[in-house]
Amino acid sequence: MRERAEKVGGRLDIRSAPGEGTQIIVRVPRQLEIGDPETAVSGLRVLLVDDHQLYLEGIQNLLRTRGVQVIGTANNGLEAQNKAAALQPDLILMDVDMPVCNGLEATRQIKQQWPDIKIVMLTVSAEEEKLLTALRYGASGYLLKSVDGSQFFQMLADAMRGETVLTPQMAAQMLTDMAQVVEAAEDVVETAVDNIVLTPRQKEVLELVIQGYTNKEVAEQLGLTERTVKYHVSHILERYQLSSRYELSHLHQPPPEDE
């Protein structure tokens, strides 16, 4: 989950407070309107890679009307690698699904040899597995071909500034998937805690610790030595995989009652 957030230039924080539960906060970059995006991409040397000639011609005309230099085109990932070596473009707009060599593998090969070349993937469908693979291989963005013109040029400008760009639909889908992962993880943790087996004496010690008693007070309540209580507490911490008595004291706190 943290890896997914970092791949899109974001950050994941986990915060826990007594009586307030656990918060998982995901921050992702917000698209900022900085200057004129068409001016920002004017003069860029771009290589276009797509196996549909009609689309190639259409996006080529669109880019050229905005001052972008289309220095070459390719119809598959293998041609893209050869053209990248010969032309050294600033940016490659790469289709994902192509014959001979797909865009994901071409991206991996190109970024390994020429890491300074920016690559933005273009696709007709939002498939998270391919998106994450592209970002792992070094792509600077993953855009739907249905994106509108002004947004498209803004995102290209953002990518050239070093940001990772995604269309809003993809960013929203990733956040939804992250939330589902968090929910599943919380269920696993709760199940694991409920399934931990303690001895009767350890249960007695744990119950008093949760109520806020000190080791000395627990010892007095149960007729044990303080050293024995410390021994039981250390074993309980180990079973719950916790690092402190403070965490243990809040492990089984009941939810607040409705007023």
N, C-alpha and C positions, 0 to 999 in steps of 0.2 A: 504494500500500500504506500509506504514512504517512497519506494523506488518509483512508483507511478507518478506521484506528485512531482518528484525531482526531475523526471524526464520531460515534464512540460514547463520547467522553470519555476515550479512552486515549492511549497514547504509544508510538512505535516508536523503538528505539535500535539502532544498528549499531555493534558493537565488533569491532576487529580487533587481533590480537596476533601477533607473530612466532612461528611454529611451532605456533600454536593455531588457525589458521584464522579464520573470520569468524562472529560470533554476531549473529543478528537477534532482538531481544527485543521482544515486543509485550505491553504492559500494558493491561488493560482494567479498568474499575471493578468491584469486588466488591459485591454486594448486602449492605448492612449492616442489621442489625436495630436500629433506633434508635427506641426508644419503641414505643407501640402504633400501628400504621399506620392502624387504623380511627379512632382519635382524631385522628390527624394530618390526615385528609381530611374529618373532620366539619365541616360548615358550608360546604364548597366549593360554588360555583355552577357547575354543569356543564351543557353543551349536548351532547345525544346526537345523532349523525348516522349513520343506517343505513337501507337501503332494505328491510329485512325487519322488518315490524311486530312479529312475535312476539319477535324478539330484542330489539327496542327496549323492549318492555314488560317482558321478563325482566330486562334489565340496569337498567332504571329502578327496578323494585321492589328489586333487590339494593342499589343505591346508596342508596335512601331508607331502607332498614332500617339503614344505617350512618351516618345523619345527613347524607348528601350532599343538597344542594338541586338537583334536576333542574329547571332553569328553562326548558327548552325542548327540542324534538326537531325533527329535519329528516330528509327522506328522500333528499336528494341534495346534491351539493356546492354548487349554486347557492342552494338554501334555506339551507344552512349559512352561506354568506356573508351573506345577508340577516339571519339570526337573530343572527349574531355582531355585526353592526353595531348591531342594535336592543337586544340583551340584554347585551353586553359580559361574557361568562362568564369565570370564572377558568380553566376548563379545558374543552376540547372533546375528546370521545371520538369519533373519526372513522373510519368504515368506509373501506376503500381502493377497492373496486370498486362503483361506483354509476352509475345512468343520469344523463343530462343533463350532469352535471359530476362527475368522479370525485374521490375524497378527496385525491389528490395535488395536483391543480390547485387544489382548494379550500384546501388547506393553504398553498400558495404565495401565493394571493391574500390570505388572511386574515393571514398573518404579515407580508406587505408593509405592510398597513394598520394592523394592531394587533399589533406584535411582542411585547407583554407577555402576550398570551393563550397559554397552554400548550395544545399539541395532541398527543394520543397516538393513534397509529393502531391500529386493531383489524382483524385479518384472519384468514381461515381457513387461509391457507397462507403459508409462509416463502419469499418470492421476494426474493433479495438485491438485484436491480436496483431493485425498488420500494422496498425498505427504504432503500437508499442515496439514492434520489431523495427520499424523505420526509424524511430527515435533512438533506439538502442544502437542502430548502425550509424547514427550521426546525422540524420536528416534534421533540418532546421524547422520543419513544419509539415503539416498534413492537412490539406484543404480539399473540400468537396468541389467538384467542377461546377456545381450549381451556384457557387458564391457570386454575389453581385460585384460589378466592376470596381466601385469605389472601395469596398471592403477588401477586394483582392489586392489592389495596389497598396492599400494601407498595410496589409499583412506582409506583402513583399518588402516594403520599407522596414517594417519591424524585424523581419528575418535578417535583413542586411545589417541591422544594428546589433545583431547577436541574440535576439529574442527567439523563443520557440513559439511558433504560431499554430493555432488550431481554429477551425471554424467553431462558432458558438455551439452548434449541435453536438460536435464531438467533445468539447470541453464539458458540456452538460451531461453527456452520457458517461464520461469518465468519472465525474463527481457522483453520479447515481451509482455506478458500479463500486466506487470506493465506499459509499455509505453501506451498500449491501455486504461488502467484505467486513466492515467494522461490526455490523450487526451480527454476522456469523461468528466473528472472532469473540464477541462478548458472550454469545451463547456457549461457545466452547469453554471459555474461562469459567462461567458459572457452573457448567456441568462438571468440569474438572474439580472445582472447589467442593461441590456437593459430594463427589465420589471419593474424596480423601478419607482414609480410614485412620481413626485415632483410637488409642487405648482408653478405657473408662477414666483412668486418672488424668490423661492428657485432655480429655473432654472437660473434666472438672476445672482444670487449670485454665483452659481456653475460655470457658464461660466467665470466669472471674476476671481474666485479663480484659475481655471485651467490656466488662462492666466498669473497668477503669481502676481496678485494684493494682497496687504495686506488688512486686515479688514478695516483699516482706509480709504484706497483708494477705496475699494468697497463701503463704506458708502458714500464717496464724489461723486462717479459715479452715485449712485442710489438715492441720496438725503435722505439717512437713517442715523440713529445714529449708531455709532460703536457698541453699545450694541445690537441693533437689528440685525446687521450683524452677530455678534457672536452667537446670538440665532439661526439664520437660519443655520449657519455653523454647530452648534452642532446637529441640527435635521437632516441635510444632512448626517453627519457622522454616526448617529444612523441608518438611513435608509440603508446606504451602508455597515453597520457593519464594519466600519473602526475606528481606534483608534487615528489617528492624521490628522491634516490639510495637512501634507506633503504627506501622502498616497492619500488623496483626490486630491491633485494638479496633481498627475500623473495617476489618474484613467482613464481619457478619452484622454490621449495624443495620437494624430494620429500617425500611423506608419511612419517611415522615408521614404522620397521620394527617388525613384531610381535615381542615378546620371546619 
